[in-house]
Amino acid sequence: MAPRVIGHRGFGVVPSRGNQDVVTAAPRGSVGRHREVDLEPDGRAPRELKRTCSFGYSLMNAQGLLDIAYIARQLGDDLWNWSAPNGGSIPAAVRFMFDHACSRDEWPFEQIESIDWRMVALMAQKANSMDPSHFDVAEMAHRLPANFDPITFSVVAPLHPFGAERAPAGAGG
């Protein structure tokens, strides 16, 4: 029987070689439960972009993958530098969201709810803990409230889009 996989999309945290006391992180396909990672080389997650709330789902996808990579690093595994056979990767997923946050263009995919760009800033900060200074949150300042403090905000809002207070319709995006 394959070990139980706890994780997000194509990644998981699994018991190492059946030993429930030793945990390791790995792409799910390597432990017998294969679900293809839905990331393009440019970081897009095509299934998420087809949704009516494509920003929120894309952000949750990138954030979930980042969280798994962060946990894996604590366990001695490096999923941050892993890439799918097609070239998709966790840094690319974060970069996809971050680049849209830095752009002055509207989110180009269907989005029926307002966008809270602060969540991208928090994800970028966490990504910087994986790869220092890779994402400069100042580049997306035009999307953020003037008094936005990512350190204070991260204490009061869980790090996913549905946990933060909603931005007023049309704000920042």
FIMI-733454 format. One line per 4 residues: number of its first residue (from 1); their letters; for each residue x, y, z of N, C-alpha, C, CB. Coordinates in steps of 0.02 Angstrom, whole numbers, plus 50000, padded with zeros to 5 digits. Glycine has a CB too. Layout:
REM FIMI-733454
NUM) A) X,Y,Z,X,Y,Z,X,Y,Z,X,Y,Z | ...
This chain:
REM FIMI-733454
1) MAPR) 50042,49941,50000,50000,50000,50000,50045,50062,50000,49952,50000,50061 | 50027,50111,49957,50065,50173,49953,50056,50213,50017,50043,50215,49892 | 50107,50250,50039,50100,50291,50098,50048,50346,50088,50167,50322,50118 | 50017,50368,50141,49968,50421,50137,50004,50487,50122,49928,50427,50204
5) VIGH) 49976,50524,50075,50006,50587,50055,49963,50643,50081,50014,50591,49978 | 49993,50690,50115,49958,50749,50139,49988,50807,50102,49964,50758,50218 | 49947,50844,50065,49977,50898,50028,49929,50937,49986,50031,50873,49986 | 49957,50969,49937,49921,51015,49893,49938,50998,49821,49938,51088,49910
9) RGFG) 49887,50988,49781,49895,50975,49710,49945,50918,49699,49918,51038,49673 | 49999,50931,49663,50044,50877,49645,50099,50863,49696,50075,50892,49581 | 50097,50895,49753,50149,50886,49803,50119,50860,49867,50187,50951,49815 | 50161,50829,49908,50136,50806,49972,50191,50796,50021,50098,50743,49964
13) VVPS) 50172,50792,50083,50217,50774,50137,50200,50703,50155,50212,50824,50199 | 50248,50658,50151,50234,50587,50157,50280,50554,50207,50240,50552,50089 | 50258,50498,50238,50304,50459,50280,50360,50432,50237,50267,50402,50317 | 50420,50435,50261,50478,50412,50223,50484,50336,50226,50542,50444,50250
17) RGNQ) 50480,50304,50168,50487,50232,50161,50445,50193,50210,50559,50213,50169 | 50383,50216,50222,50337,50180,50264,50347,50192,50339,50343,50108,50251 | 50398,50228,50358,50410,50242,50428,50370,50303,50448,50487,50253,50442 | 50318,50293,50488,50273,50348,50506,50307,50401,50549,50212,50320,50543
21) DVVT) 50364,50386,50578,50399,50434,50621,50445,50481,50582,50438,50397,50674 | 50460,50463,50520,50504,50504,50479,50463,50530,50421,50566,50463,50454 | 50460,50595,50415,50418,50626,50364,50463,50659,50313,50369,50677,50394 | 50445,50654,50251,50482,50687,50197,50432,50718,50149,50529,50638,50161
25) AAPR) 50455,50763,50109,50411,50795,50059,50435,50773,49990,50412,50872,50066 | 50388,50762,49946,50406,50739,49879,50350,50754,49830,50421,50664,49880 | 50368,50759,49766,50314,50761,49717,50272,50698,49724,50342,50768,49645 | 50207,50705,49722,50163,50648,49735,50175,50589,49689,50092,50670,49728
29) GSVG) 50190,50601,49626,50200,50546,49580,50255,50498,49602,50216,50573,49511 | 50301,50521,49643,50357,50479,49664,50338,50430,49718,50414,50521,49687 | 50277,50435,49746,50258,50389,49799,50196,50349,49780,50245,50428,49863 | 50181,50346,49716,50127,50302,49694,50059,50334,49687,50122,50247,49740
33) RHRE) 50050,50395,49709,49986,50429,49699,49999,50487,49652,49954,50454,49767 | 49989,50474,49589,50007,50524,49539,49949,50569,49521,50035,50491,49477 | 49959,50632,49528,49914,50682,49500,49959,50733,49469,49865,50713,49553 | 49955,50739,49405,50000,50784,49369,49996,50855,49397,49985,50783,49295
37) VDLE) 50054,50885,49405,50057,50953,49429,50034,50998,49371,50129,50973,49453 | 49985,51039,49384,49955,51081,49332,49988,51150,49332,49879,51088,49343 | 50051,51151,49313,50087,51214,49308,50122,51217,49241,50139,51222,49366 | 50114,51272,49208,50149,51284,49145,50218,51313,49161,50109,51332,49098
41) PDGR) 50265,51311,49114,50331,51339,49127,50330,51412,49150,50374,51332,49066 | 50279,51450,49127,50275,51520,49148,50239,51530,49214,50240,51561,49094 | 50219,51475,49246,50187,51478,49312,50112,51477,49311,50209,51539,49346 | 50081,51481,49252,50008,51478,49248,49984,51410,49270,49983,51493,49176
45) APRE) 49925,51409,49302,49891,51347,49320,49826,51347,49278,49875,51342,49399 | 49827,51316,49219,49772,51321,49172,49703,51304,49200,49785,51278,49114 | 49698,51254,49242,49633,51237,49271,49606,51293,49314,49637,51172,49312 | 49650,51327,49350,49628,51382,49393,49607,51443,49352,49683,51401,49443
49) LKRT) 49640,51454,49296,49625,51512,49255,49559,51506,49218,49681,51524,49205 | 49530,51446,49216,49465,51435,49184,49407,51452,49231,49459,51363,49160 | 49421,51463,49294,49369,51475,49344,49345,51548,49342,49395,51458,49414 | 49286,51559,49370,49259,51627,49372,49294,51672,49423,49184,51625,49388
53) CSFG) 49328,51642,49469,49370,51679,49518,49442,51657,49508,49346,51665,49593 | 49467,51667,49447,49532,51640,49428,49590,51668,49470,49545,51654,49355 | 49585,51730,49491,49639,51759,49531,49644,51722,49598,49627,51834,49543 | 49588,51716,49632,49588,51683,49698,49612,51612,49694,49519,51685,49728
57) YSLM) 49589,51574,49645,49610,51505,49639,49683,51499,49618,49566,51468,49588 | 49706,51543,49574,49776,51542,49554,49821,51560,49614,49789,51591,49496 | 49799,51609,49653,49837,51628,49712,49838,51571,49763,49807,51691,49744 | 49780,51540,49775,49778,51483,49823,49823,51427,49799,49706,51457,49832
61) NAQG) 49824,51414,49734,49866,51361,49707,49940,51377,49719,49853,51352,49632 | 49961,51437,49699,50031,51457,49709,50049,51458,49783,50044,51526,49677 | 50004,51484,49824,50018,51488,49896,50022,51418,49927,49962,51528,49932 | 49978,51373,49907,49980,51305,49933,50045,51270,49915,49921,51265,49907
65) LLDI) 50067,51278,49853,50130,51249,49832,50189,51279,49870,50140,51258,49756 | 50186,51345,49879,50239,51378,49918,50240,51352,49990,50228,51454,49918 | 50181,51343,50020,50177,51317,50088,50208,51247,50093,50105,51315,50113 | 50192,51204,50044,50221,51137,50044,50297,51141,50037,50191,51093,49986
69) AYIA) 50322,51184,49993,50394,51192,49985,50427,51218,50049,50410,51239,49926 | 50392,51263,50083,50417,51290,50146,50422,51235,50199,50372,51348,50171 | 50369,51195,50204,50370,51139,50252,50424,51089,50233,50300,51104,50254 | 50429,51074,50169,50479,51026,50145,50549,51049,50163,50474,51016,50069
73) RQLG) 50562,51114,50157,50628,51140,50174,50643,51128,50247,50632,51215,50158 | 50592,51136,50290,50602,51123,50362,50619,51050,50375,50539,51143,50401 | 50597,51007,50329,50609,50935,50336,50671,50912,50298,50549,50896,50311 | 50707,50960,50268,50769,50943,50234,50761,50927,50160,50800,50887,50267
77) DDLW) 50702,50939,50132,50691,50926,50060,50684,50992,50024,50628,50882,50049 | 50705,50994,49961,50704,51055,49922,50655,51049,49865,50774,51072,49896 | 50592,51069,49877,50543,51071,49823,50543,51139,49788,50473,51055,49850 | 50572,51189,49819,50575,51255,49789,50612,51252,49722,50610,51305,49836
81) NWSA) 50664,51211,49718,50703,51206,49657,50683,51147,49612,50776,51199,49674 | 50629,51113,49630,50602,51058,49589,50565,51088,49529,50555,51013,49631 | 50565,51052,49474,50523,51074,49418,50491,51012,49386,50565,51113,49365 | 50431,51023,49360,50394,50970,49326,50428,50954,49260,50319,50991,49315
85) PNGG) 50412,50897,49231,50443,50880,49166,50433,50934,49112,50415,50814,49141 | 50378,50971,49116,50366,51023,49066,50399,51089,49084,50291,51034,49058 | 50433,51093,49141,50467,51154,49162,50429,51196,49213,50481,51195,49103 | 50367,51177,49229,50330,51214,49280,50363,51207,49348,50257,51188,49284
89) SIPA) 50358,51259,49389,50391,51257,49454,50354,51302,49504,50466,51279,49449 | 50370,51293,49567,50339,51335,49618,50362,51408,49612,50357,51308,49688 | 50427,51421,49603,50446,51492,49593,50410,51523,49532,50522,51497,49584 | 50400,51485,49480,50365,51512,49421,50292,51528,49438,50367,51462,49363
93) AVRF) 50259,51487,49479,50190,51501,49499,50186,51564,49541,50161,51441,49539 | 50233,51573,49587,50236,51634,49627,50251,51694,49582,50289,51628,49684 | 50299,51686,49537,50319,51739,49491,50260,51760,49447,50378,51717,49447 | 50220,51712,49423,50162,51728,49381,50115,51776,49418,50124,51663,49362
97) MFDH) 50100,51760,49480,50055,51803,49519,50088,51871,49534,50034,51768,49585 | 50151,51868,49552,50188,51929,49570,50194,51976,49510,50258,51912,49596 | 50209,51950,49451,50216,51992,49392,50150,52027,49375,50239,51950,49332 | 50094,51992,49384,50029,52024,49373,50016,52079,49425,49973,51972,49374
101) ACSR) 50039,52068,49486,50031,52118,49538,50074,52180,49523,50049,52089,49607 | 50131,52170,49493,50176,52226,49477,50153,52264,49414,50247,52200,49467 | 50116,52231,49372,50091,52262,49311,50037,52314,49327,50064,52209,49262 | 50030,52362,49284,49976,52410,49292,49914,52388,49253,49998,52480,49267
105) DEWP) 49919,52332,49219,49863,52305,49181,49814,52270,49226,49888,52257,49127 | 49752,52265,49203,49701,52227,49239,49718,52153,49237,49630,52240,49209 | 49693,52115,49285,49699,52042,49284,49664,52018,49220,49667,52008,49350 | 49699,51982,49176,49671,51968,49110,49623,51908,49106,49726,51956,49064
109) FEQI) 49608,51877,49162,49566,51818,49162,49501,51834,49200,49602,51758,49194 | 49451,51791,49191,49387,51804,49223,49395,51807,49299,49336,51750,49204 | 49364,51857,49329,49368,51867,49401,49305,51905,49423,49433,51906,49422 | 49259,51869,49454,49195,51900,49472,49195,51932,49541,49139,51850,49467
113) ESID) 49248,51922,49579,49255,51954,49645,49313,52003,49643,49267,51900,49700 | 49314,52048,49691,49369,52096,49695,49434,52060,49711,49354,52151,49748 | 49488,52091,49693,49555,52062,49702,49588,52096,49762,49598,52069,49638 | 49616,52056,49806,49653,52083,49863,49728,52071,49850,49631,52048,49931
117) WRMV) 49759,52121,49820,49829,52115,49801,49875,52108,49861,49849,52175,49760 | 49852,52127,49920,49894,52120,49980,49915,52047,49990,49857,52144,50042 | 49873,52001,49969,49890,51930,49978,49949,51910,49935,49829,51886,49961 | 49957,51941,49877,50015,51927,49835,50078,51954,49869,50007,51959,49764
121) ALMA) 50072,52012,49901,50130,52040,49937,50152,51993,49993,50112,52109,49966 | 50104,51964,50028,50122,51917,50082,50154,51854,50054,50060,51899,50123 | 50127,51829,49999,50156,51769,49968,50227,51785,49945,50112,51745,49909 | 50237,51844,49916,50304,51863,49893,50353,51866,49951,50302,51930,49857
125) QKAN) 50330,51892,50007,50374,51894,50066,50394,51824,50088,50338,51930,50124 | 50345,51778,50089,50361,51710,50109,50408,51677,50058,50296,51668,50116 | 50397,51691,49994,50441,51664,49942,50512,51690,49951,50416,51683,49872 | 50519,51752,49974,50585,51779,49987,50621,51742,50043,50580,51853,50004
129) SMDP) 50584,51709,50087,50617,51668,50138,50646,51604,50107,50567,51650,50194 | 50621,51586,50048,50647,51528,50012,50706,51549,49968,50592,51494,49970 | 50701,51607,49939,50750,51633,49891,50755,51708,49903,50730,51616,49816 | 50800,51729,49948,50802,51799,49971,50804,51850,49915,50861,51809,50015
133) SHFD) 50765,51902,49925,50763,51961,49881,50743,51945,49809,50829,51995,49881 | 50708,51891,49799,50686,51871,49732,50625,51912,49710,50670,51796,49730 | 50584,51933,49759,50522,51969,49745,50523,52034,49785,50460,51926,49763 | 50527,52090,49751,50529,52156,49784,50458,52183,49788,50575,52205,49746
137) VAEM) 50428,52180,49847,50358,52200,49856,50349,52274,49838,50337,52188,49930 | 50401,52314,49841,50395,52385,49822,50374,52392,49749,50461,52421,49834 | 50388,52343,49707,50369,52345,49636,50294,52344,49626,50401,52287,49599 | 50257,52321,49677,50185,52318,49670,50150,52369,49715,50159,52248,49687
141) AHRL) 50186,52420,49735,50159,52470,49781,50096,52504,49754,50212,52523,49795 | 50091,52511,49689,50031,52543,49659,49968,52502,49671,50042,52554,49585 | 49973,52439,49689,49916,52396,49703,49897,52395,49777,49930,52325,49678 | 49940,52422,49819,49931,52416,49891,49907,52481,49923,49996,52394,49923
145) PANF) 49870,52475,49978,49851,52536,50015,49913,52574,50038,49805,52519,50075 | 49908,52639,50042,49965,52681,50061,49995,52661,50128,49945,52754,50063 | 49953,52640,50175,49977,52622,50242,49989,52547,50250,49927,52646,50294 | 49994,52511,50196,50002,52439,50200,50069,52420,50231,49996,52408,50130
149) DPIT) 50066,52380,50283,50126,52354,50316,50121,52278,50314,50132,52381,50391 | 50159,52245,50271,50152,52173,50264,50166,52134,50327,50198,52149,50210 | 50208,52160,50371,50223,52124,50433,50163,52125,50479,50285,52154,50468 | 50133,52184,50489,50073,52188,50531,50015,52150,50500,50054,52261,50542
153) FSVV) 50006,52157,50434,49950,52124,50400,49956,52048,50405,49947,52146,50327 | 50016,52022,50400,50025,51949,50403,50008,51920,50471,50096,51931,50384 | 50010,51962,50522,49992,51939,50589,49916,51934,50597,50021,51986,50643 | 49880,51979,50565,49808,51982,50574,49768,51945,50520,49786,52053,50577
157) APLH) 49799,51925,50466,49763,51891,50412,49797,51825,50395,49758,51936,50349 | 49761,51770,50394,49791,51707,50372,49817,51715,50301,49739,51648,50375 | 49866,51675,50283,49900,51684,50219,49864,51647,50163,49972,51659,50225 | 49802,51663,50152,49765,51640,50093,49710,51689,50077,49736,51568,50103
161) PFGA) 49686,51692,50015,49643,51747,49994,49575,51749,50029,49632,51743,49922 | 49549,51695,50054,49483,51697,50085,49487,51715,50159,49449,51630,50076 | 49547,51719,50187,49553,51736,50257,49561,51810,50269,49611,51700,50287 | 49581,51846,50218,49592,51918,50226,49526,51955,50219,49643,51944,50174
165) ERAP) 49525,52014,50249,49466,52055,50239,49461,52071,50165,49468,52121,50282 | 49401,52075,50140,49390,52089,50069,49404,52162,50054,49319,52071,50048 | 49438,52174,49999,49447,52242,49976,49381,52265,49945,49507,52248,49923 | 49366,52329,49948,49305,52353,49917,49305,52336,49843,49298,52430,49926
169) AGAG) 49246,52323,49815,49241,52305,49744,49278,52356,49701,49167,52300,49722 | 49319,52331,49656,49356,52374,49611,49421,52401,49640,49313,52430,49590 | 49435,52389,49703,49495,52416,49734,49557,52379,49709,49491,52412,49811 | 49607,52415,49691,49672,52387,49676,49674,52343,49615,49697,52350,49733
173) G) 49625,52341,49574,49634,52294,49522,49600,52304,49461,49618,52236,49544
